[in-house]
Amino acid sequence: MSVDSPEHEALLRRLSGELTRLHSWEDVAAYVIGAAVQLLGGNTGSLCLLTPDKRELEIVAEHGYSIEVNAVWTRFRVDAPLPASEAARTGKPVFITSPEERDSRYPIFLEQPVVQDAAYAIEPLLVDGRVIGTLVIGFERAREFSDEDQELLGAAAARCAHALDKRRRPGD
């Protein structure tokens, strides 16, 4: 199923329509982390935005994270060996298909609390070629991400990024 498939087109239309109806930054952030993550088949998620100095990512909204995870992962450096940091640095998505792959690619998670999903899609949030943050979506089961999955997640992240950018975060 490609982004051009009727199902994906309908999903993206729905996402765009909902984002357009929201008026505040807070409403958009809440929608992205709640409804949008679920619409894309996710179990958990976080919205990580670059701090004004662009040196760190801050989790500004999350869904399904444990108290232990929230206590440790609120802010982290863009140059850290983390998947969200990698997506922000490179402007390219990061896909993790299993807990074993997560732990081997990012050994820091062996020592720190981690969201207990089996697969993850971390999409950079890009506006006019610049990264404003990342969208992390966790999936309950280990899975491969087909080209079609990757296209859909990228298209959805682009819509979310534009909606967030259009309604600047308070204090930005």
C-alpha positions as CSV (number, residue, x, y, z in Angstrom):
1,M,0.0,0.0,0.0
2,S,1.6,3.3,-1.0
3,V,0.8,6.8,0.1
4,D,-1.2,6.9,-3.2
5,S,-3.4,4.1,-2.0
6,P,-7.0,5.1,-1.2
7,E,-6.5,4.0,2.5
8,H,-3.3,6.1,2.9
9,E,-4.8,9.1,1.0
10,A,-7.8,9.0,3.3
11,L,-5.7,8.7,6.4
12,L,-3.5,11.7,5.3
13,R,-6.6,13.7,4.4
14,R,-8.1,13.0,7.8
15,L,-4.9,14.0,9.5
16,S,-4.6,17.2,7.5
17,G,-8.2,18.1,8.2
18,E,-7.9,17.6,11.9
19,L,-4.7,19.5,12.1
20,T,-6.2,22.4,10.2
21,R,-9.1,22.7,12.7
22,L,-6.8,23.1,15.7
23,H,-6.0,26.6,16.7
24,S,-3.4,26.5,19.4
25,W,0.1,25.0,19.6
26,E,-1.0,23.0,22.7
27,D,-4.0,21.5,20.8
28,V,-1.8,20.5,17.8
29,A,0.8,18.9,20.1
30,A,-1.9,17.0,22.0
31,Y,-3.5,15.8,18.8
32,V,-0.1,14.7,17.2
33,I,0.9,12.7,20.3
34,G,-2.6,11.2,20.9
35,A,-4.7,10.8,17.8
36,A,-2.0,10.9,15.1
37,V,0.2,8.3,16.7
38,Q,-2.9,6.0,17.1
39,L,-4.0,6.7,13.5
40,L,-0.6,5.5,12.3
41,G,-0.9,2.3,14.3
42,G,1.4,3.3,17.2
43,N,1.2,2.3,20.8
44,T,3.3,5.0,22.4
45,G,4.8,8.2,21.2
46,S,6.7,11.4,22.0
47,L,7.0,14.8,20.4
48,C,10.6,16.0,20.8
49,L,11.3,19.6,19.8
50,L,14.7,21.3,19.5
51,T,15.5,23.8,22.2
52,P,16.1,27.4,21.1
53,D,19.9,26.9,21.1
54,K,19.4,23.7,18.9
55,R,21.7,21.7,21.2
56,E,19.0,19.6,22.9
57,L,15.7,17.9,22.2
58,E,13.0,18.3,24.7
59,I,10.0,15.9,25.0
60,V,7.1,18.3,25.0
61,A,4.4,15.7,24.8
62,E,4.2,12.0,25.2
63,H,1.7,9.1,25.3
64,G,2.1,5.8,27.1
65,Y,5.5,6.5,28.7
66,S,6.2,5.1,32.3
67,I,7.0,7.3,35.2
68,E,10.6,5.9,35.1
69,V,11.0,6.8,31.4
70,N,9.6,10.3,32.0
71,A,11.9,10.8,35.0
72,V,15.0,10.2,32.8
73,W,14.1,11.3,29.3
74,T,12.8,14.8,29.4
75,R,15.7,16.5,27.6
76,F,18.7,15.1,25.8
77,R,21.5,16.3,23.6
78,V,21.3,16.3,19.9
79,D,24.8,14.8,19.7
80,A,23.7,11.9,22.0
81,P,23.8,8.3,20.8
82,L,20.0,8.1,20.7
83,P,17.6,7.5,17.8
84,A,15.7,10.8,18.2
85,S,19.0,12.6,18.3
86,E,20.1,10.8,15.2
87,A,17.0,11.7,13.3
88,A,17.3,15.4,14.4
89,R,21.0,15.5,13.4
90,T,20.6,13.8,10.0
91,G,17.1,15.0,9.0
92,K,16.5,11.3,8.1
93,P,14.0,8.9,9.8
94,V,15.3,6.1,12.0
95,F,13.5,2.7,12.0
96,I,14.1,0.1,14.7
97,T,12.5,-3.2,14.0
98,S,13.0,-5.1,17.3
99,P,14.2,-4.6,20.9
100,E,17.4,-6.5,20.0
101,E,18.1,-4.0,17.2
102,R,17.4,-1.1,19.6
103,D,19.8,-2.4,22.2
104,S,22.5,-3.2,19.7
105,R,22.3,0.2,17.8
106,Y,21.8,2.2,21.0
107,P,23.4,0.5,23.9
108,I,22.6,3.4,26.2
109,F,19.1,1.8,26.5
110,L,20.6,-1.2,28.3
111,E,21.4,1.1,31.2
112,Q,18.5,3.5,31.2
113,P,14.7,3.1,31.4
114,V,13.2,2.5,28.0
115,V,9.7,2.4,26.5
116,Q,8.8,-1.2,26.3
117,D,7.7,-1.3,22.7
118,A,9.1,-3.7,20.2
119,A,9.6,-1.4,17.1
120,Y,10.0,2.3,16.6
121,A,9.7,4.9,13.9
122,I,11.5,8.1,14.6
123,E,10.6,10.8,12.0
124,P,12.4,14.1,11.8
125,L,10.0,17.0,11.8
126,L,11.1,19.2,8.9
127,V,9.8,22.6,7.8
128,D,11.4,24.2,4.7
129,G,14.4,21.8,5.0
130,R,15.1,22.7,8.7
131,V,14.6,20.2,11.5
132,I,12.4,21.5,14.3
133,G,12.3,18.2,16.2
134,T,11.3,14.5,16.0
135,L,8.2,12.4,16.3
136,V,8.8,9.0,18.0
137,I,6.2,6.3,17.5
138,G,6.5,3.0,19.3
139,F,4.8,-0.2,18.0
140,E,3.8,-3.1,20.3
141,R,5.2,-5.8,18.0
142,A,8.5,-6.2,16.3
143,R,8.0,-5.3,12.6
144,E,9.7,-4.4,9.4
145,F,8.8,-1.0,7.9
146,S,8.0,-1.4,4.2
147,D,8.7,1.4,1.7
148,E,5.0,2.2,1.9
149,D,5.1,2.4,5.7
150,Q,8.0,4.7,5.5
151,E,6.3,6.9,2.9
152,L,3.2,7.2,5.0
153,L,5.0,8.0,8.2
154,G,7.1,10.6,6.5
155,A,4.1,12.2,4.9
156,A,2.2,12.3,8.2
157,A,5.3,13.7,10.1
158,A,5.5,16.5,7.4
159,R,1.9,17.5,8.0
160,C,2.5,17.5,11.8
161,A,5.7,19.5,11.5
162,H,3.9,22.2,9.4
163,A,1.0,22.4,11.8
164,L,3.3,22.8,14.8
165,D,5.5,25.4,13.0
166,K,2.4,27.4,12.0
167,R,1.3,27.7,15.6
168,R,4.5,28.6,17.3
169,R,5.2,27.1,20.8
170,P,4.6,29.6,23.6
171,G,8.0,31.3,24.3
172,D,9.5,30.6,20.9
